[in-house]
Amino acid sequence: MKKIRHSNNLNSDIYRDSLNIRKNVFIIEQQVPENLEIDNSENKCTYFVLYLDEQPVATARFFPTDDQGIHIQRVAVLKPYRHQNLGSELINQIISYAKKQKYNYVILGAQDHAQNFYKSLGFTVVGQQFLEAGILHHDMKLNL
């Protein structure tokens, strides 16, 4: 059974589950330094976690922008659960949440290898390529 939960409480199980997924994917797997992964925006974000049979397997966070949008970050799916459309379900849930909250757009910095994934969800590339944590990215945007 799948369930997606969200919270902006840093003392919640949802946040702790999100952080554990991020540590596995970004710090261990992709070798992102912990001080870059866990940043000073932690307390400004809302965290979404997808649970499969009560196990946390995918996560993302977002924060509101200054112009009525949201910026999604830290999208991660644990390796054994990839290619099962869980990331799509998670992003679509965040998009649905953003629409209900009357946000105008969603933006994110996509790792270049993930661009086709985000394009399949309706995002388009905006801006120039940039390097973040040693990984090439492009900003991608979806108007709501």
N, C-alpha and C positions, 0 to 999 in steps of 0.2 A: 504494500500500500504506500502511495506517495502522498506527502504532505509538505507544503511550503509554509514556513513560519517567518515572521519578521519582528525585529525589535531594534530600538535605538538605545537600549539600556546595556551599558558595558558590564553590568553585573549579572546579566541574563545567561542562561544556558545557550540561547541562540547565538549570542556574541562569542561565547567560548567555543562552540561548535564551529562557527565561521573561522575563528582564529586558528583552530587545529587544522582545518582543511587548507587554509592559506599557508600555514607553516609547511605542510606536507608538499603542496604543489609548488609554491614559489621559493621557499627557503631551501628545502631539501632537494626537490626535483630540478628546479631551474636555477638554483644557486644564487638567488637574490639575497643580498645582505639583509639580515633581520632589521637593522635600523632603517632601511629603506621600505621594507614591507610593512612594518608596524610603525605608523607615522603619527604626526601630531593632528591628523584629521580623524582619528579613531572616534573621538567623542562628538563629532559633527555628523556622523553617518547613520543611516538606517541599514541594518544587516538583514539579508534574506538567506535562508538555508533551506535546501530541499532535503527532505528525509525520505529514505526508502526503507520501509519496514523498521521505522524508528531510528535508523542509522543515518547520521549526517553525511551526505555524499557530494553536495554541490553548494556553492555559496557565491554571493556578490554583495556589494554594498553600493550605496549612492549617497550623495549629498546634494542639496538644492543649490542651484547657481543663483547669481544676483539678478538674472533676467527671466525668471519663471521657468527654468528648465531643471533637469536633474543630470548629474554627472555620475555614471556608473563606473565602478572600479572593482578591482580584485575579483574578477569572475574566475572561478576555479571549480573544476570537477575532479574528484579523486580518480586516479588512473584506471582502476578496475571498472569504473562506471562510465567511462567515456564512450562516445558513439552509440548512445542509447537515447538521444534527444533530451537528456535531462537539462543540459545547459540551455537549450531552446525553451523548455518549459519554464525554467527559472527566469530568463530574460523576459519572456512574454508575460509572466506574472508581475514583474517589476513595471513593465510598460503599462499593463492594465491598472496597476496601483497608481502610476503617474497620471494616467488619464482621469481616473476618479478624483484625484487631488487637484485636477485642473492645471497641471503643468503643460507647457507649450512644446517642449522637445526633450529628447534624451540624447546625451553625448557621451562618448567613451573613448578612451585611448586603446585601440585594439592592437595587440601584437600582430605584426604583419602576416604571420602564418595563419591567423584566425580571421582574416578579412572576409573570406568567402562565407564563413559561418555567420558573421554579422550582416553581410549583404543578403543572405537568405532570410533574415529577419526584417529586412527593409531599410537597413542603415546604408548610408552613402559616405564615401571618403571625403573628408574636408581637410584642407591644409596640407602642409608638407610633412614628410617623414621625419621622425625624431627618435632619439635614443633615450630609453629610460631603463635604468638598472641593467645596462648592457644589452638590451633587447630592442630591436627596431619596431616602431609603432607608427600608426597613423590615427588621427582623430577621426571618428565616424559619428554621424548624426542621424537621428530619426525625428522628423517633425510629427507632432501628435495632432 
